[in-house]
Amino acid sequence: RSHRQALAFLSANSGGWALNAGCGCNTRFHALFRERGLAIEGVDISGRMVDLARAADPAATIHHADLC
């Protein structure tokens, strides 16, 4: 619920992008991001988690990297 409230501050289809840090375990929010017209980029340090994120959402751009 709080994610929907936060995203409500954006205009529908306003464009832009959302960064999903630690994306391997939380692609469940991607549908909410897309409802607002956001492109999705994810980053995870774990190769296994990157594989999971890519399998869960092939349309997202996923990076295997250390966010720091």
Backbone as numpy.savetxt, mean C-alpha at the origin, in Angstrom:
# Nx Ny Nz CAx CAy CAz Cx Cy Cz
-11.77 1.20 10.66 -12.59 2.39 10.66 -11.72 3.65 10.66
-10.69 3.69 11.45 -9.85 4.89 11.50 -9.14 5.14 10.18
-8.83 4.09 9.45 -8.19 4.28 8.14 -9.16 4.97 7.18
-10.40 4.54 7.19 -11.40 5.19 6.33 -11.58 6.66 6.70
-11.58 6.95 7.99 -11.72 8.34 8.43 -10.55 9.18 7.96
-9.35 8.65 8.06 -8.16 9.39 7.62 -8.19 9.62 6.12
-8.57 8.60 5.36 -8.62 8.74 3.90 -9.75 9.64 3.44
-10.74 9.85 4.27 -11.86 10.72 3.91 -11.42 12.18 3.72
-10.27 12.54 4.23 -9.75 13.89 4.04 -9.28 14.12 2.61
-9.09 13.05 1.86 -8.67 13.17 0.46 -9.90 13.26 -0.43
-9.80 14.02 -1.48 -10.87 14.05 -2.47 -10.88 12.71 -3.21
-12.05 12.27 -3.60 -12.15 11.03 -4.36 -11.36 11.17 -5.66
-10.60 10.16 -5.98 -9.78 10.13 -7.19 -8.89 11.36 -7.32
-8.32 11.78 -6.21 -7.46 12.96 -6.21 -6.08 12.67 -6.79
-5.76 11.39 -6.97 -4.45 11.03 -7.47 -3.46 10.96 -6.33
-2.23 10.81 -6.67 -1.19 10.68 -5.66 -0.86 9.22 -5.40
-0.13 9.00 -4.33 0.26 7.62 -4.03 0.30 7.41 -2.53
0.25 6.15 -2.18 0.33 5.74 -0.78 1.56 4.85 -0.61
2.32 5.10 0.43 3.47 4.27 0.75 3.05 3.28 1.83
3.24 2.01 1.53 2.91 0.95 2.47 4.21 0.40 3.03
4.60 0.87 4.19 5.84 0.41 4.83 5.57 -0.90 5.56
6.42 -1.88 5.32 6.19 -3.20 5.89 5.04 -3.88 5.17
5.04 -3.78 3.85 3.89 -4.16 3.03 3.55 -5.64 3.04
4.49 -6.49 3.43 4.23 -7.93 3.36 3.10 -8.40 4.23
2.82 -7.68 5.29 1.79 -8.15 6.22 0.53 -7.30 6.21
0.44 -6.28 5.36 -0.75 -5.43 5.44 -1.26 -4.94 4.09
-1.30 -5.79 3.11 -1.89 -5.40 1.82 -3.40 -5.27 1.92
-3.99 -5.62 3.06 -5.44 -5.52 3.22 -5.94 -4.08 3.11
-5.07 -3.11 3.24 -5.48 -1.71 3.12 -5.46 -1.20 1.68
-4.93 -1.96 0.77 -4.77 -1.50 -0.61 -6.10 -1.14 -1.27
-7.15 -1.88 -0.98 -8.46 -1.55 -1.56 -8.93 -0.17 -1.11
-8.68 0.15 0.15 -9.05 1.47 0.66 -8.28 2.57 -0.06
-6.99 2.34 -0.28 -6.17 3.32 -1.00 -6.69 3.53 -2.41
-7.02 2.43 -3.07 -7.48 2.53 -4.47 -8.83 3.22 -4.56
-9.68 3.08 -3.55 -10.97 3.79 -3.54 -10.77 5.30 -3.64
-9.65 5.79 -3.19 -9.33 7.22 -3.24 -8.44 7.56 -4.42
-8.24 6.61 -5.32 -7.46 6.87 -6.53 -5.96 6.93 -6.31
-5.49 6.33 -5.23 -4.06 6.36 -4.93 -3.32 5.20 -5.57
-2.17 5.47 -6.14 -1.27 4.42 -6.58 -0.56 3.89 -5.33
-0.17 2.65 -5.35 0.42 2.04 -4.16 1.84 1.59 -4.42
2.73 2.01 -3.53 4.09 1.50 -3.50 4.33 0.94 -2.12
4.94 -0.23 -2.07 5.24 -0.85 -0.79 6.72 -1.12 -0.67
7.17 -1.22 0.56 8.57 -1.54 0.83 8.62 -2.47 2.03
9.48 -3.47 1.93 9.68 -4.40 3.04 11.13 -4.88 2.99
11.71 -5.07 4.15 13.10 -5.53 4.23 13.22 -7.04 4.03
12.13 -7.75 4.25 12.14 -9.21 4.17 11.78 -9.68 2.76
12.64 -10.45 2.17 12.37 -11.01 0.85 11.12 -11.86 0.82
10.90 -12.62 1.87 9.69 -13.46 1.95 8.43 -12.59 2.01
8.48 -11.52 2.76 7.33 -10.62 2.84 7.08 -9.90 1.52
8.13 -9.56 0.81 7.99 -8.96 -0.52 7.27 -9.94 -1.44
7.66 -11.20 -1.39 7.00 -12.22 -2.20 5.51 -12.31 -1.86
5.18 -12.29 -0.57 3.78 -12.35 -0.14 3.00 -11.13 -0.62
3.60 -9.95 -0.51 2.92 -8.72 -0.95 2.69 -8.73 -2.45
3.67 -9.17 -3.21 3.51 -9.24 -4.67 2.44 -10.25 -5.07
2.37 -11.35 -4.35 1.34 -12.36 -4.63 -0.04 -11.84 -4.26
-0.14 -11.09 -3.16 -1.42 -10.59 -2.70 -1.95 -9.45 -3.57
-1.03 -8.65 -4.15 -1.45 -7.51 -4.95 -0.44 -7.27 -6.07
-0.60 -8.00 -7.17 0.34 -7.85 -8.29 0.36 -6.46 -8.92
-0.69 -5.67 -8.71 -0.75 -4.33 -9.32 0.07 -3.30 -8.56
0.41 -3.58 -7.32 1.19 -2.63 -6.52 2.67 -2.71 -6.89
3.36 -1.61 -6.79 4.80 -1.57 -6.97 5.45 -1.87 -5.62
6.19 -2.96 -5.56 6.78 -3.41 -4.30 8.30 -3.39 -4.41
8.93 -2.84 -3.38 10.40 -2.74 -3.34 10.94 -3.59 -2.19
11.98 -4.34 -2.48 12.70 -5.08 -1.44 13.83 -4.18 -0.97
13.61 -3.52 0.16 14.59 -2.55 0.63 14.38 -2.29 2.13
15.39 -1.68 2.72 15.32 -1.22 4.10 14.77 0.19 4.08
13.66 0.43 4.70 13.03 1.74 4.71 13.93 2.81 5.30
14.77 2.43 6.24 15.67 3.40 6.86 16.69 3.89 5.88
